[in-house]
Amino acid sequence: MYLLLRRDQRSSLMGKIIFQLDVRAEISDEEYQSITRYRLGDTILYTKGEIIDPGSGLLGLASRLTFKAMNISVSVDDLIRGKRIECKDIVEMLAVEAQIKEAAATFKQVLNAAMYFGGEEAIAI
């Protein structure tokens, strides 16, 4: 698996700079088969925030929908298809990038383990 990152920026209508991070993974056929076999596509690798009190009733539903619309999250499927994340400043973008790199490295370990179920792995020490 290769993690491809691209940094960019654009100006908002008000002239403020918005920083963009495009993330995408190139995966092998074996890795894709493992993702499909173990249904790992919906696995969340990164999320900006967590909802603490989901609330109840109509107001709770509205708050959950608003939170979901404004929250940044990256799943395995997002990584395969590619996803653009927009950040308000460069520090936030670099923090998101670091967390996505760490999550992708951990997910790569999961994929390696999944590919060797029912088989053997020889490790040179």
C-alpha positions as CSV (number, residue, x, y, z in Angstrom):
1,M,0.0,0.0,0.0
2,Y,1.2,3.5,-0.9
3,L,-0.3,6.5,0.8
4,L,-0.4,9.5,-1.6
5,L,-0.7,13.0,-0.1
6,R,-1.1,16.2,-1.9
7,R,-1.2,19.6,-0.3
8,D,-2.8,22.6,-2.0
9,Q,-4.6,25.8,-1.1
10,R,-7.3,28.0,-2.4
11,S,-8.9,31.3,-1.5
12,S,-12.4,31.6,-0.1
13,L,-14.9,34.1,-1.3
14,M,-13.8,36.4,1.5
15,G,-10.1,36.1,0.5
16,K,-9.1,33.8,3.3
17,I,-6.8,30.9,2.5
18,I,-8.2,27.4,2.8
19,F,-5.6,24.6,3.0
20,Q,-6.4,21.4,1.2
21,L,-5.1,17.9,1.8
22,D,-5.8,15.2,-0.8
23,V,-5.3,11.7,0.5
24,R,-5.5,8.5,-1.5
25,A,-4.1,5.0,-1.2
26,E,-2.8,2.8,-3.9
27,I,-3.4,-0.8,-2.9
28,S,-2.5,-4.1,-4.5
29,D,-5.1,-6.6,-5.7
30,E,-4.3,-8.9,-2.7
31,E,-5.0,-5.9,-0.3
32,Y,-8.2,-5.1,-2.1
33,Q,-9.4,-8.7,-1.8
34,S,-8.7,-8.7,1.9
35,I,-10.6,-5.4,2.3
36,T,-13.5,-6.9,0.5
37,R,-13.4,-10.3,2.2
38,Y,-13.3,-8.9,5.7
39,R,-15.6,-5.9,4.9
40,L,-13.1,-3.3,6.1
41,G,-14.3,-0.5,3.7
42,D,-16.4,1.2,6.4
43,T,-13.6,1.2,8.9
44,I,-13.0,4.7,10.1
45,L,-9.3,5.6,10.0
46,Y,-9.5,9.2,11.1
47,T,-12.2,11.4,12.6
48,K,-11.8,15.0,13.6
49,G,-14.3,15.0,16.5
50,E,-16.4,12.7,18.5
51,I,-20.0,13.4,19.5
52,I,-20.2,13.2,23.3
53,D,-24.0,13.5,23.9
54,P,-26.0,12.4,20.8
55,G,-29.2,13.8,22.4
56,S,-32.6,12.3,21.8
57,G,-35.7,12.9,19.8
58,L,-35.9,15.4,16.9
59,L,-33.3,17.8,18.4
60,G,-30.8,15.0,18.9
61,L,-31.3,13.9,15.3
62,A,-30.7,17.4,14.0
63,S,-27.6,17.8,16.1
64,R,-26.2,14.4,14.9
65,L,-26.9,15.3,11.3
66,T,-25.2,18.7,11.7
67,F,-22.2,17.2,13.5
68,K,-21.8,14.6,10.7
69,A,-22.0,17.2,8.0
70,M,-19.4,19.4,9.6
71,N,-17.1,16.6,10.9
72,I,-14.1,15.3,9.0
73,S,-13.7,11.6,8.8
74,V,-11.7,9.3,6.6
75,S,-12.7,5.6,6.1
76,V,-10.9,2.9,4.2
77,D,-13.2,3.3,1.2
78,D,-12.4,7.1,1.3
79,L,-8.7,6.3,1.2
80,I,-9.1,4.0,-1.7
81,R,-11.3,6.4,-3.7
82,G,-9.3,9.5,-2.6
83,K,-10.6,12.3,-0.3
84,R,-10.1,16.0,-0.1
85,I,-9.9,17.5,3.4
86,E,-10.1,21.3,3.8
87,C,-8.5,22.9,6.9
88,K,-8.7,26.5,8.2
89,D,-4.9,26.7,8.8
90,I,-1.7,25.0,8.0
91,V,-1.2,23.7,11.5
92,E,-4.5,21.9,11.4
93,M,-3.7,20.4,8.0
94,L,-0.3,19.1,9.2
95,A,-2.0,17.6,12.3
96,V,-4.6,15.9,10.1
97,E,-1.8,14.6,7.8
98,A,0.2,13.1,10.7
99,Q,-2.9,11.4,12.1
100,I,-3.9,9.9,8.7
101,K,-0.3,8.7,8.2
102,E,-0.4,6.9,11.5
103,A,-3.8,5.4,10.9
104,A,-2.8,4.2,7.5
105,A,0.3,2.6,8.9
106,T,-1.8,0.8,11.5
107,F,-4.3,-0.3,8.8
108,K,-1.4,-1.7,6.7
109,Q,-0.6,-3.9,9.7
110,V,-4.2,-5.1,9.8
111,L,-4.1,-5.9,6.1
112,N,-0.9,-7.8,6.4
113,A,-2.4,-9.9,9.2
114,A,-5.6,-10.5,7.1
115,M,-3.6,-11.6,4.1
116,Y,-1.9,-14.4,6.0
117,F,-4.9,-16.1,7.6
118,G,-4.9,-19.8,6.6
119,G,-1.3,-19.6,5.4
120,E,2.2,-19.3,6.6
121,E,4.5,-16.4,6.8
122,A,8.3,-16.7,6.9
123,I,10.1,-13.9,8.8
124,A,13.8,-13.4,8.5
125,I,15.4,-12.5,11.8
